[in-house]
Every structure is written in structure tokens, then in C-alpha cells.
Amino acid sequence: MGAYMSEKKYTKDHEWVSIENEIATIGISNHAQESLGDIVFIELPSVGNSVKAKDEICVVESVKAASDIYAPIDGEIIEVNNNLENDAAIINQDAENEGWIFKMKISDSNQYSELMSEDEYKQFLEQ
């Protein structure tokens, strides 16, 4: 069974969010990693930072481009995925699971319900 995990939600900036007990795990979508190509470096955010939705949190660099990662919702960054420091390519291999980037304690769960479901995100990508 494991802990209750909410369905993944997505942002227009191509991040995914899943929430478990008021803790949000955030990464970039599979679509985003495909668009970026081979990811070579990620600048991880600072633990303890309080952020607002749409704040720029960190940067992912690929062979093609650098891309900003934004906070999907308000909260405090409580953990980062240190595995990515040594091997940013984990994001290419498993963007929506092992390649998560940071976790945050959310301050307004209503914001989560405003994000897109997987189906809505797929429709958004087709536009």
C-alpha cells in the first residue's frame, strides 16, 4: 500500500508536482527533458528557502540550452535530490520519478488543485 500519493499535476512551465502529507515533490516533465536533450548539469535550490509560485528556483543545463525551473506553488524547500549533482542525466532517464529535483512543504494546498491533470497537460502540449 505505502503512503498515500496524490496524482501528479503539471504546470505550463513543464514541471510535475505530487503531494504526500503536505510535502510536494517537484521535477520536470518527461516532455521537458525530451525537449532539452542531454542534461549535463543542474543547479539545485537551497534548502530552507521560502518561495512563491512562479519564483525561479534553479536552472537545468543541457547540451542545447539552459532552462529555468520555477516553483509550482508557495512553500519552503526542505530537500533537494543530491544524486543529480553527480549525475544530472538521471533526469533524462527517469524525469518523473528518480529524477525529482526538490521537495517543499506547501503553504497553500488550494494552489495544487489549480494545476493541470496529466490529461489536461497532454492537451496543453498538443496546442
Backbone as numpy.savetxt, mean C-alpha at the origin, in Angstrom:
# Nx Ny Nz CAx CAy CAz Cx Cy Cz
-8.67 -20.80 10.64 -9.49 -19.60 10.64 -8.63 -18.34 10.64
-7.79 -18.17 11.65 -6.94 -16.98 11.71 -7.75 -15.76 12.08
-7.07 -14.64 12.14 -7.74 -13.39 12.50 -8.62 -12.92 11.34
-9.61 -12.16 11.67 -10.49 -11.63 10.65 -9.74 -10.62 9.80
-9.77 -10.82 8.50 -9.10 -9.89 7.59 -10.17 -9.33 6.67
-10.22 -8.02 6.57 -11.24 -7.43 5.72 -10.85 -7.62 4.26
-11.81 -7.41 3.37 -11.47 -7.49 1.95 -10.50 -6.35 1.62
-9.70 -6.60 0.60 -8.78 -5.54 0.17 -9.56 -4.43 -0.49
-9.12 -3.21 -0.23 -9.67 -2.04 -0.93 -8.53 -1.38 -1.68
-8.90 -0.57 -2.65 -7.89 0.04 -3.52 -8.11 1.54 -3.63
-7.01 2.25 -3.96 -7.10 3.70 -4.16 -6.84 4.01 -5.63
-7.18 5.22 -6.02 -6.92 5.65 -7.40 -5.42 5.83 -7.64
-4.64 5.84 -6.57 -3.19 5.91 -6.70 -2.55 4.52 -6.75
-3.40 3.50 -6.89 -2.94 2.10 -7.08 -2.29 1.52 -5.83
-2.82 1.88 -4.67 -2.41 1.20 -3.45 -3.55 0.28 -3.02
-3.18 -0.77 -2.31 -4.20 -1.62 -1.69 -4.10 -1.47 -0.17
-5.22 -1.71 0.47 -5.32 -1.59 1.93 -6.14 -2.76 2.44
-5.65 -3.43 3.46 -6.51 -4.39 4.15 -6.41 -4.08 5.63
-7.51 -4.26 6.33 -7.57 -3.85 7.73 -7.90 -5.03 8.62
-7.17 -5.11 9.69 -7.38 -6.15 10.70 -7.27 -5.47 12.05
-8.33 -5.49 12.83 -8.30 -4.89 14.18 -7.73 -3.47 14.19
-8.27 -2.61 13.35 -7.86 -1.19 13.29 -6.44 -0.98 12.78
-5.79 -2.04 12.32 -4.46 -1.91 11.73 -4.59 -2.12 10.22
-4.14 -1.13 9.46 -4.19 -1.22 8.01 -2.83 -1.64 7.47
-2.82 -2.60 6.56 -1.60 -2.98 5.84 -1.73 -2.41 4.44
-0.66 -1.77 3.97 -0.72 -1.05 2.70 0.43 -1.45 1.79
0.12 -1.59 0.51 1.14 -1.84 -0.49 0.67 -1.29 -1.81
1.42 -1.57 -2.87 0.96 -1.14 -4.19 0.31 -2.32 -4.90
-0.61 -2.00 -5.79 -1.36 -3.06 -6.46 -0.49 -3.80 -7.47
-0.97 -4.96 -7.84 -0.27 -5.75 -8.84 -0.17 -4.97 -10.15
-1.23 -4.24 -10.48 -1.23 -3.40 -11.67 -0.10 -2.37 -11.59
0.08 -1.76 -10.42 1.11 -0.74 -10.25 2.51 -1.33 -10.45
2.75 -2.50 -9.87 4.10 -3.07 -10.01 4.35 -3.47 -11.47
3.29 -3.91 -12.18 3.46 -4.25 -13.60 3.80 -3.00 -14.40
3.14 -1.88 -14.08 3.39 -0.62 -14.79 4.80 -0.11 -14.52
5.26 -0.29 -13.29 6.58 0.23 -12.90 7.72 -0.59 -13.49
7.49 -1.87 -13.68 8.58 -2.74 -14.12 9.42 -3.16 -12.92
10.67 -3.53 -13.16 11.52 -4.07 -12.09 11.80 -3.03 -11.02
11.36 -3.31 -9.82 11.56 -2.38 -8.71 12.93 -2.62 -8.10
13.71 -1.56 -7.98 15.10 -1.70 -7.54 15.33 -1.15 -6.14
14.46 -0.25 -5.70 14.69 0.39 -4.40 13.38 0.92 -3.86
13.22 0.84 -2.56 12.09 1.51 -1.93 12.59 2.26 -0.71
12.16 3.50 -0.63 12.48 4.32 0.54 11.31 4.10 1.50
11.57 3.41 2.60 10.48 3.09 3.53 10.12 4.29 4.39
8.86 4.39 4.80 8.46 5.52 5.66 9.01 5.36 7.08
8.89 6.40 7.86 9.38 6.37 9.25 8.28 5.92 10.18
8.61 4.93 11.00 7.67 4.44 12.01 7.43 5.57 13.02
6.17 5.73 13.42 5.84 6.77 14.40 5.27 8.03 13.76
5.41 8.15 12.44 4.85 9.33 11.76 3.34 9.27 11.74
2.70 10.37 12.07 1.26 10.49 11.88 1.02 11.11 10.52
0.14 10.51 9.76 -0.08 10.97 8.39 -1.56 11.15 8.11
-1.83 11.96 7.10 -3.20 12.17 6.64 -3.34 11.51 5.27
-4.57 11.13 4.95 -4.84 10.57 3.63 -4.29 11.52 2.58
-3.68 10.95 1.54 -3.11 11.68 0.40 -1.72 12.25 0.69
-1.24 12.13 1.94 0.15 12.54 2.21 1.09 11.61 1.46
2.18 12.16 0.96 3.20 11.36 0.32 3.97 10.64 1.43
4.06 9.32 1.35 4.66 8.54 2.43 6.07 8.09 2.10
6.26 7.59 0.90 7.56 7.07 0.52 7.64 6.97 -1.00
8.77 6.49 -1.49 9.00 6.43 -2.93 9.47 5.02 -3.31
8.89 4.52 -4.40 9.33 3.25 -4.98 10.07 3.60 -6.27
11.27 3.06 -6.42 12.03 3.32 -7.65 12.16 2.05 -8.46
11.84 2.16 -9.74 12.01 1.03 -10.64 13.02 1.42 -11.71
13.33 0.48 -12.58 14.26 0.79 -13.66 13.67 1.87 -14.58
12.35 2.00 -14.60 11.70 2.97 -15.48 11.47 4.32 -14.82
11.05 4.32 -13.57 10.57 5.57 -12.96 10.59 5.49 -11.44
10.43 6.66 -10.83 10.20 6.71 -9.38 8.73 7.05 -9.18
8.12 6.40 -8.23 6.69 6.60 -8.02 6.42 6.86 -6.54
5.65 7.89 -6.27 5.31 8.20 -4.87 4.23 7.26 -4.37
4.33 6.91 -3.10 3.29 6.13 -2.43 2.61 7.08 -1.45
1.28 7.07 -1.47 0.51 7.98 -0.63 -0.21 7.22 0.47
-0.51 7.93 1.54 -1.32 7.31 2.60 -2.75 7.21 2.09
-3.35 6.03 2.17 -4.74 5.89 1.71 -5.74 6.47 2.71
-5.36 6.50 3.97 -6.24 6.98 5.03 -5.40 7.64 6.13
-6.06 8.31 7.06 -5.35 8.95 8.18 -4.89 7.90 9.18
-3.75 8.14 9.80 -3.32 7.23 10.85 -1.87 7.43 11.21
-1.34 6.48 11.97 0.04 6.52 12.41 0.77 5.30 11.89
1.93 5.52 11.29 2.72 4.39 10.77 3.33 3.65 11.95
3.04 2.35 12.02 3.51 1.58 13.18 4.50 0.49 12.81
4.61 0.18 11.52 5.53 -0.89 11.11 5.84 -0.72 9.63
7.06 -1.08 9.24 7.42 -1.10 7.82 7.97 -2.48 7.48
7.91 -2.82 6.22 8.39 -4.13 5.77 9.89 -4.04 5.47
10.71 -4.33 6.49 12.16 -4.20 6.35 12.76 -5.16 5.32
12.03 -6.24 4.99 12.54 -7.17 3.97 12.76 -6.46 2.64
11.99 -5.38 2.42 12.08 -4.68 1.14 13.38 -3.89 1.00
14.02 -3.58 2.14 15.27 -2.82 2.07 16.34 -3.61 1.33
16.38 -4.91 1.58 17.38 -5.77 0.95 16.91 -6.30 -0.39
15.61 -6.39 -0.56 15.07 -7.03 -1.77 13.76 -6.37 -2.18
13.86 -5.21 -2.83 12.65 -4.48 -3.24 11.87 -5.27 -4.30
12.52 -6.23 -4.95 11.85 -7.02 -5.99 10.74 -7.91 -5.43
10.68 -8.06 -4.10 9.56 -8.81 -3.49 8.24 -8.19 -3.96
8.25 -6.87 -4.17 7.02 -6.20 -4.61 6.62 -6.71 -5.99
7.59 -6.92 -6.88 7.26 -7.46 -8.20 6.72 -8.88 -8.10
7.29 -9.66 -7.18 6.91 -11.06 -7.09 5.55 -11.25 -6.42
5.24 -10.41 -5.44 4.02 -10.63 -4.65 3.53 -9.32 -4.06
3.16 -8.40 -4.96 2.83 -7.03 -4.55 1.73 -6.95 -3.49
0.76 -7.87 -3.58 -0.41 -7.71 -2.71 -0.39 -8.63 -1.49
0.77 -9.25 -1.22 0.91 -10.05 0.00 2.25 -9.77 0.67
3.28 -10.58 0.32 4.60 -10.43 0.94 5.23 -9.06 0.66
4.79 -8.42 -0.42 5.37 -7.13 -0.79 4.71 -5.93 -0.14
3.97 -6.15 0.95 3.36 -5.01 1.65 4.46 -4.03 2.05
4.09 -2.76 2.17 5.11 -1.72 2.41 5.08 -1.20 3.84
3.88 -0.85 4.33 3.82 -0.36 5.72 2.47 -0.67 6.33
2.45 -0.59 7.66 1.21 -0.79 8.41 0.93 0.48 9.21
-0.34 0.79 9.36 -0.68 1.95 10.15 -1.88 1.69 11.04
-1.88 2.37 12.17 -3.05 2.36 13.07 -3.98 3.43 12.54
-5.16 3.03 12.13 -6.04 3.99 11.48 -6.80 4.83 12.49
-7.03 6.09 12.11 -7.72 6.97 13.05 -9.17 7.21 12.64
-9.53 6.86 11.41 -10.91 7.08 10.96 -11.33 5.94 10.04
-12.01 4.94 10.60 -12.35 3.76 9.79 -13.38 4.08 8.71
-14.08 5.21 8.82 -15.03 5.58 7.77 -14.33 5.82 6.44
-13.08 6.27 6.51 -12.34 6.52 5.27 -12.15 5.23 4.49
-12.02 4.12 5.21 -11.79 2.83 4.55 -12.96 2.47 3.65
-14.16 2.74 4.11 -15.34 2.35 3.33 -15.46 3.18 2.05
-14.74 4.30 1.98 -14.80 5.14 0.77 -13.85 4.66 -0.33
-12.96 3.71 0.01 -12.03 3.21 -0.99 -12.73 2.22 -1.93
-12.08 1.91 -3.05 -12.70 1.04 -4.05 -12.56 -0.44 -3.70
-13.60 -1.20 -4.01 -13.50 -2.65 -3.89 -12.64 -3.16 -5.06
-12.29 -4.43 -5.03 -11.48 -4.98 -6.12 -12.19 -4.83 -7.47
-13.49 -5.08 -7.48 -14.26 -4.96 -8.73 -14.28 -3.52 -9.22
-14.49 -2.59 -8.29 -14.51 -1.17 -8.66 -13.14 -0.75 -9.20
-12.08 -1.28 -8.57 -10.72 -0.95 -9.01 -10.48 -1.47 -10.43
-10.93 -2.71 -10.69 -10.77 -3.27 -12.04 -11.49 -2.41 -13.07
-12.68 -1.93 -12.72 -13.43 -1.06 -13.64 -12.67 0.26 -13.84
-12.11 0.78 -12.76 -11.33 2.01 -12.81 -10.14 1.85 -13.76
-9.48 0.70 -13.72 -8.31 0.44 -14.58 -8.70 0.38 -16.06
-9.94 -0.02 -16.31 -10.38 -0.19 -17.70 -10.77 1.13 -18.34
-10.91 2.17 -17.54 -11.34 3.47 -18.09 -10.25 4.11 -18.91
